[in-house]
């Protein structure tokens, strides 16, 4: 792995059932590709347990627990008990959570309440939020609501980011949308995480604003097993090892060397997520 750039997947759902039949092989491939940092985020109570279990087995991986906006209604009654676990040492972030008006699996009222509950725990523990945000079509209503909720929360208050000890309070997962939305996220102290979504024609705006994101505010991710990108060995399932495609895409558009960008992203990951246990690389 030493001859390869250090790959970082800041959002790979390794606990997803699509990896149940060959998870060990997937892990072997991502390690062979040079991956040294992997965050396993969650979308439900069950997936949160799965993320923690995998992170316990692999001490170089990290977990995030939370309830996705799609489950803001059907898992609301279980939310408090889940988030009460957030201090566990394998858990370095809260989420994924946020706002989604593209599919509307939960009412906006329930999504906002769910989001606010995650913000409260993130601030209490100083662990950053992993934020999902999608609007329908070319709209930006979800992005506007997400930023509004953050600005009205302790994170948006003067000195609100102090709870995070100088670290980023949030990560815009699979960042998508206008340059204005990205600038709002950066202004709140957030990091911008780039996924295979950038290869879709409707996301062409990303190629413009990616050059303006400060080098120390960028992360790479796959959102595996979803968002497979062109060139991936298996077009039907994304894997963490495929983050190399997105890293190369970013480096080309920013005019940077892949190795230098990879090292910077790895360092950003380490600054972002508060670890309570040693890592074996």
Secondary structure, DSSP 8 states (H G I E B T S, - for coil): -TTS--EEESS--TTSGGGTTTHHHHHHHHHHTTEEEEEE--SSHHHHHHHHHHHHH-TTEEEEE---GGGTTTTGGGHHHHHTTTTSTTEEEEEEEEEE-SS-SS-HHHHHHHHHHHHHHHHHHT-EEEEEEE-STT--HHHHHHHHHHHTSGGGSTTGGGGGTTS-SEEETT--S-HHHHHHHHHTT-EEEE-GGGGSGGGTTHHHHGGGS-GGGEEE---TTS---TT-S-TTS--GGGHHHHHHHHHHHHT--HHHHHHHHHHHHHHHS--SS----
